[in-house]
């Protein structure tokens, strides 16, 4: 009996399941199935069109996509991932989610699936006898969206609405204690390793760190499931939660910072040489990340609203640089014990697809390790005040950089690159027809 089947038998209260895969925008696409028929999805997989993983942010087909009419909108076969069933604590009825990913009929991975894109990068590391260790930090906003004028929700404990940024405020955390208590309990139930929570610089903005994983796919799974959980659970508490990059013009936006190190086949961190500098392998990885930053901005800032976050003096990097213990840099080497020497990649917004973002970071770092390139000298001081090469500052420029890149095909399959470009070009056209508030309404719940 398979592990997912065993899980269902141990949880007889679950009457329905969801089977869901992650599309290119990070949106869950799938089906609802009565639990009595779940065995078929577990053992034989389920089917839906390959084009379903390549929809725009509205959930519409992509114009001229080769996945739709050109190929008869054919089905892919979707099989359970290693995660197995997880509960869905934000729903009223006991329900379970089965994460799945897409394959061709003959068993080949579907190259348009973002989880397979990350698996491809991990396989490159394995070929070198290396294992990336990954942890993510996710920022999000709690929002009262009952009107078109977004604002901080009324705090359940006080009945008041505090319109101020509260960096590292215990009061702000305690104001929403019931929500965070439920969130941590749900993370335990879903086996999401949620660690520290803090209040952040935006209105009703918080950050939760997820513990590191020596399986990069598992780390990305955690992030994808966590975003789904936070948004769903917030609605149970009477407000919205959003990972969109920038809901408020006058406050900092939300990021998804990722920390990673790399272990060799003996379990030793290849970035650690016992000093603050770190090894040449660390510097090679930094150089690879920097070389790819310009061309991969579309992965880290995939939406129109993403570029409102990437502005100077707003706690988000804009210059292509690296530094030791400097949060104004795009690539930061945190201080601490050498055994934990790692890279923090600070460019991605909270609105990213975690699988694509982690794949872009790890793939770029491995490019640098393979090529043996060295970075420029680390910066000191305020990066915003320095004359640095800049990442693209608008969506169209980021799309063009991604399309013309010689680096991205080393990280992503050409098939996924083509599909993502078709998606983003279509969204760019349609978003241009909407006002700012209308764009925020699109992004608030979807990303």
KAFENZI-V55060 format. One record per backbone hydrogen bond with DSSP energy under -1.0 kcal/mol. NH is the residue of the N-H (numbers start at 1). CO is the residue of the C=O. If there is no record, write none. Layout:
# KAFENZI-V55060
NH/CO ; NH/CO
This chain:
# KAFENZI-V55060
6/2 ; 7/3 ; 8/4 ; 9/5 ; 10/6 ; 14/11 ; 15/94 ; 17/33 ; 18/96 ; 19/31 ; 20/98 ; 21/29 ; 23/27 ; 24/53 ; 26/23 ; 29/21 ; 31/19 ; 33/17 ; 35/15 ; 37/34 ; 38/35 ; 42/38 ; 43/39 ; 44/40 ; 46/78 ; 48/76 ; 50/74 ; 52/49 ; 53/50 ; 54/51 ; 56/60 ; 59/56 ; 65/62 ; 68/65 ; 72/69 ; 73/68 ; 76/48 ; 77/103 ; 78/46 ; 79/101 ; 81/99 ; 86/97 ; 88/95 ; 91/88 ; 96/16 ; 97/86 ; 98/18 ; 100/20 ; 101/79 ; 103/77 ; 104/108 ; 107/104 ; 110/102 ; 113/110 ; 117/113 ; 118/114 ; 119/115 ; 120/116 ; 121/117 ; 122/118 ; 123/119 ; 124/120 ; 125/121 ; 126/122 ; 127/123 ; 128/125 ; 129/126 ; 130/125 ; 131/263 ; 133/261 ; 134/213 ; 135/259 ; 137/257 ; 138/208 ; 139/255 ; 140/206 ; 141/242 ; 142/204 ; 143/240 ; 144/151 ; 150/148 ; 151/144 ; 155/160 ; 157/175 ; 159/155 ; 164/162 ; 166/200 ; 168/199 ; 169/166 ; 173/169 ; 174/170 ; 175/171 ; 177/174 ; 180/176 ; 181/177 ; 182/178 ; 183/179 ; 184/180 ; 185/181 ; 186/182 ; 187/183 ; 188/184 ; 189/185 ; 190/186 ; 192/187 ; 194/192 ; 195/209 ; 198/207 ; 200/205 ; 205/202 ; 206/140 ; 207/198 ; 208/138 ; 209/196 ; 210/136 ; 211/193 ; 213/134 ; 219/215 ; 220/216 ; 221/217 ; 222/218 ; 223/219 ; 224/220 ; 225/221 ; 226/222 ; 227/223 ; 228/224 ; 229/225 ; 230/226 ; 231/227 ; 232/228 ; 233/229 ; 234/230 ; 235/231 ; 236/232 ; 237/233 ; 238/235 ; 239/234 ; 240/143 ; 242/141 ; 251/248 ; 254/245 ; 256/348 ; 257/137 ; 258/345 ; 259/135 ; 260/343 ; 261/133 ; 263/131 ; 264/268 ; 267/264 ; 270/262 ; 272/269 ; 279/271 ; 283/279 ; 284/280 ; 285/281 ; 286/282 ; 287/283 ; 288/284 ; 289/285 ; 290/286 ; 291/287 ; 292/288 ; 296/292 ; 299/296 ; 300/296 ; 301/297 ; 307/304 ; 308/305 ; 309/306 ; 311/309 ; 320/389 ; 323/331 ; 325/333 ; 329/326 ; 331/321 ; 332/344 ; 333/323 ; 340/337 ; 341/338 ; 343/260 ; 344/332 ; 345/258 ; 346/330 ; 349/300 ; 350/254 ; 352/349 ; 357/353 ; 358/354 ; 359/355 ; 360/356 ; 361/357 ; 362/358 ; 363/359 ; 364/360 ; 365/361 ; 366/362 ; 367/363 ; 368/364 ; 369/365 ; 370/366 ; 371/367 ; 372/368 ; 373/368 ; 379/322 ; 385/382 ; 386/383 ; 388/386 ; 391/318 ; 398/394 ; 399/395 ; 400/396 ; 401/397 ; 402/398 ; 403/399 ; 404/400 ; 410/407 ; 411/408 ; 412/408 ; 417/413 ; 418/414 ; 419/415 ; 420/416 ; 421/417 ; 422/418 ; 423/419 ; 424/420 ; 425/421 ; 426/422 ; 427/423 ; 428/424 ; 429/425 ; 430/426 ; 431/427 ; 432/428 ; 433/430 ; 434/431 ; 439/435 ; 440/436 ; 441/437 ; 442/438 ; 443/439 ; 444/440 ; 447/443
